[in-house]
Amino acid sequence: MKLAMIGLGRMGGNMAKRLLQHHHEVVVYDPSAEARQALAKDGAIPCDSLKAAISELSAPRVVWVMVPSGEPTEQTVKTLIDTLSPGDILIDGGNSNFRDSMRRGTMAHDKQIEFVDAGTSGGVWGLDNGYCLMVGGSKPAIETTTAIFRDLAPQDGFLHVGPTGSGHFVKMVHNGIEYGLLQAYGEGFEILKQSEFPLDLSAISEVWRHGSVVRGWLLDLLADAYRSNPELEHIKGYVDDSGEGRWTVEEAIRENVPAPVITLSLLARLASRQDESYSAKVIAALRNEFGGHALHNE
């Protein structure tokens, strides 16, 4: 199948490469000429503009957008909706807010363009292992593009979850769960590290991979990290978030669903960015005032 991949970063570039490996024709565009030429060496058709990329396709044209969420996606989608024709299919595989995807779907529908939101998980390992795809959109649009999703995903790793917006909604909750899992591993290994026992954390992460109820891919990756850097040296304990955890907590509040683990894991990420916690200063001062507890002065 022939399609255009717009955005050739860590995810988009590897996804284009995987599609080429499965014998799809892939037209690629990215502001970086270097990124375009790298994919050209793998057999992609490089273009130096969105318009040029669209002109390489024939109806019904399929365009996959893989650019950073927020304004870059907004502007790219708007441009494509104004450029594409009725019957064409526009896929957003980035980490967009599902409500934005619903709105963009309405914009596309008004122009008789199909809009598909593809929640995509797999990270830098997706090229070799495949990407888990949670896809929202109309049944005809999904049927037309099934070959793309099937070849990007591992076996049983692609699901049409519902109408437009549902793909990014499911991916949002997926990432919220991920926040909780990462926090649990982080806290558990800190407890191990601070214990009175001379524990080998690398060995523990490895043994837990075999038969333990906490085994899983994230633990496999942690074991890899410990093998290459046993003390996790030169890694600053500063944890970013790309939005999905916040959105999951917002939806939980809107739906009156108690989600304390995901919420606290998000707050822990925020705390990781503080060189000095002011709230901790307030608490220390109060403990000193009411109980005479010692202060640790700067």
C-alpha positions in Angstrom: 0.0 0.0 0.0 1.2 3.5 -0.7 1.0 6.2 2.0 2.8 9.3 3.2 4.5 9.5 6.6 4.8 13.1 7.9 7.3 13.5 10.7 10.4 11.3 10.8 11.5 11.6 14.4 12.3 8.6 16.7 8.9 7.1 16.1 7.9 8.3 12.7 11.2 7.4 11.1 11.2 3.9 12.5 7.6 3.4 11.5 8.3 4.4 8.0 11.3 2.0 8.0 9.1 -0.9 9.3 6.5 -0.2 6.6 9.2 -0.3 3.9 10.4 -3.6 5.3 6.9 -4.9 4.7 7.0 -3.7 1.1 4.7 -0.7 1.4 5.5 2.4 -0.7 6.2 5.2 1.7 6.4 8.9 0.8 8.2 10.8 3.5 8.3 14.4 4.6 10.1 16.1 7.5 11.7 19.6 7.8 15.0 17.8 8.2 16.6 17.0 4.9 18.9 14.6 6.7 16.0 12.7 8.1 14.4 12.5 4.6 17.6 11.3 2.9 18.1 8.7 5.6 14.8 7.1 4.8 15.4 7.5 1.0 18.4 5.1 1.5 15.9 2.5 2.8 13.7 3.0 -0.3 11.3 5.8 0.8 10.3 8.6 -1.6 11.6 11.8 0.0 9.7 15.1 -0.5 10.6 18.6 0.6 7.1 19.8 1.4 3.7 18.6 2.5 2.3 19.6 -0.8 4.9 17.6 -2.7 4.2 14.5 -0.5 0.5 14.7 -1.2 1.1 15.0 -4.9 3.0 11.7 -4.9 -0.2 9.8 -3.8 -3.2 8.7 -5.7 -6.8 8.5 -4.4 -7.8 7.5 -1.8 -4.7 9.1 -0.4 -3.5 8.0 3.0 -1.4 10.3 5.1 0.0 9.4 8.5 1.0 12.3 10.8 3.7 11.6 13.4 4.7 15.0 14.7 4.9 16.3 18.3 1.5 16.8 20.0 -0.1 20.2 20.5 0.4 23.0 18.1 2.7 21.1 15.6 0.0 18.5 15.2 -2.8 21.1 15.1 -1.1 23.1 12.3 -0.2 20.0 10.3 -3.7 18.5 10.5 -5.3 21.8 9.5 -3.0 22.1 6.5 -3.7 18.6 5.4 -7.5 18.9 5.8 -7.3 22.0 3.5 -5.1 20.1 1.1 -6.7 16.6 0.9 -9.8 15.6 -1.1 -13.0 13.9 -0.2 -12.4 10.2 0.5 -8.8 10.6 1.6 -7.7 9.3 5.0 -5.7 11.3 7.5 -4.2 9.3 10.4 -2.8 10.9 13.6 -0.4 8.5 15.3 1.0 11.0 17.9 0.1 11.5 21.5 -2.8 13.9 20.9 -5.5 14.6 23.5 -8.5 12.5 22.5 -10.8 15.6 22.7 -8.6 17.3 20.1 -8.8 14.2 18.0 -12.6 14.3 18.2 -12.6 18.0 17.2 -10.2 17.4 14.3 -12.3 14.4 13.2 -15.3 16.8 12.9 -13.2 19.2 10.9 -12.2 16.5 8.5 -15.7 15.0 8.3 -16.9 18.4 7.2 -14.6 18.1 4.2 -15.6 14.4 3.7 -12.1 13.3 4.8 -11.7 10.3 7.0 -9.8 11.0 10.3 -8.3 8.1 12.2 -6.6 8.5 15.6 -4.0 5.8 16.2 -2.8 5.4 19.7 0.7 4.1 19.3 2.9 2.3 21.8 6.3 0.6 21.3 8.8 3.4 21.6 12.3 2.9 20.1 11.8 -0.9 20.2 8.8 -0.8 17.8 10.9 -1.1 14.6 12.0 -4.7 15.6 9.1 -5.7 17.9 6.2 -3.9 16.3 3.9 -1.3 17.7 0.8 -1.8 19.7 -1.9 0.2 17.9 -5.2 1.3 19.4 -7.2 2.8 16.6 -10.3 5.0 16.4 -12.2 5.9 13.3 -14.9 4.7 10.9 -15.1 1.1 9.9 -14.6 1.9 6.2 -11.5 4.0 6.9 -10.0 1.2 9.1 -10.8 -1.5 6.6 -9.0 0.5 3.9 -5.9 1.0 6.0 -5.8 -2.4 7.8 -2.7 -3.5 5.9 -0.8 -0.6 7.3 -1.8 -1.3 10.9 -1.3 -5.0 10.6 2.3 -4.7 9.4 3.2 -2.0 11.9 1.9 -4.2 14.8 3.1 -7.5 16.1 0.6 -10.4 16.0 -2.6 -9.5 17.8 -1.2 -6.0 18.5 -3.7 -4.0 16.5 -7.3 -3.2 17.5 -10.0 -1.0 16.1 -11.4 0.2 19.5 -14.2 2.5 18.4 -15.1 5.8 16.7 -12.8 8.8 16.2 -11.2 9.9 19.5 -11.4 6.5 21.1 -7.9 5.4 19.9 -6.2 8.3 21.7 -8.5 7.9 24.7 -7.4 4.2 25.1 -3.8 5.2 24.6 -4.2 8.0 27.2 -5.4 5.5 29.8 -2.6 3.1 28.8 0.0 5.7 29.6 -1.7 6.5 32.9 -1.3 2.9 33.9 2.3 3.1 32.7 2.9 6.0 35.1 1.7 3.8 38.0 3.9 0.8 37.0 7.0 2.9 36.6 6.4 4.6 40.0 6.0 1.2 41.7 9.2 -0.1 40.3 11.0 3.1 41.2 9.8 3.0 44.8 10.5 -0.7 45.2 14.0 -0.5 44.1 14.7 2.6 46.2 13.5 0.6 49.3 15.9 -2.2 48.3 18.8 0.2 47.8 18.3 2.0 51.1 18.0 -1.3 53.1 20.5 -2.6 55.7 21.4 -5.5 53.4 24.2 -5.4 50.7 21.7 -6.2 47.9 22.7 -6.5 44.2 19.9 -4.7 42.5 21.0 -5.8 39.1 20.8 -9.4 40.1 17.4 -8.9 41.8 15.9 -7.3 38.7 17.2 -10.3 36.7 15.8 -13.0 39.0 12.4 -11.2 39.2 12.2 -11.7 35.4 11.8 -15.4 35.9 8.6 -16.7 37.4 7.8 -13.6 39.5 4.4 -12.1 39.5 6.0 -8.6 38.9 7.8 -9.8 35.7 7.1 -7.9 32.5 8.7 -5.8 29.7 9.4 -2.8 31.9 11.3 -5.1 34.3 13.2 -6.5 31.4 14.2 -3.0 30.4 15.2 -2.2 34.0 17.4 -5.3 34.1 19.0 -4.0 30.8 19.6 -0.6 32.4 21.3 -2.1 35.5 23.5 -4.4 33.4 24.8 -1.4 31.5 24.9 1.0 34.4 24.7 -0.9 37.8 24.7 2.3 39.9 22.6 4.4 37.5 25.4 6.9 37.5 25.0 10.3 35.9 21.2 9.9 35.6 19.4 12.9 37.1 16.2 12.0 39.0 14.2 14.4 36.9 11.1 12.8 35.2 9.2 14.5 32.4 5.6 13.9 31.4 4.2 14.3 28.0 0.6 15.0 29.0 -1.2 11.6 29.0 -0.9 11.1 32.7 -2.4 14.5 33.4 -5.2 13.9 31.0 -6.0 10.5 32.5 -6.3 12.1 36.0 -8.5 14.8 34.5 -10.8 12.2 33.0 -10.9 10.2 36.2 -12.1 13.3 38.1 -14.6 14.1 35.3 -15.9 10.5 35.5 -15.8 10.3 39.3 -13.4 7.4 39.2 -11.0 7.2 42.1 -7.5 6.8 40.6 -5.1 7.4 43.5 -2.1 5.4 42.2 -2.1 7.1 38.8 -2.7 10.5 40.4 0.1 10.1 42.9 2.5 8.8 40.3 1.9 12.0 38.3 2.5 14.1 41.4 5.7 12.2 42.0 7.0 13.2 38.6 6.3 16.8 39.4 8.1 16.5 42.7 11.2 15.0 40.9 11.7 18.3 39.2 12.2 20.3 42.3 15.8 21.0 43.4 14.3 22.0 46.8 10.8 21.3 47.8 9.2 24.4 49.4 6.4 22.3 50.8 8.9 20.1 52.6 10.4 23.3 54.1 6.9 24.2 55.4 6.4 20.8 56.9 9.8 20.8 58.5 9.2 24.2 60.1 5.8 23.1 61.4 7.2 19.9 62.9 9.8 22.0 64.6 7.2 24.4 65.9 4.7 21.9 67.3 7.0 19.1 68.3 10.5 20.6 68.6 11.7 18.3 65.9 15.2 19.1 64.7 15.7 21.2 61.6 18.3 20.3 58.9 19.7 23.7 58.0 21.0 24.6 54.5 
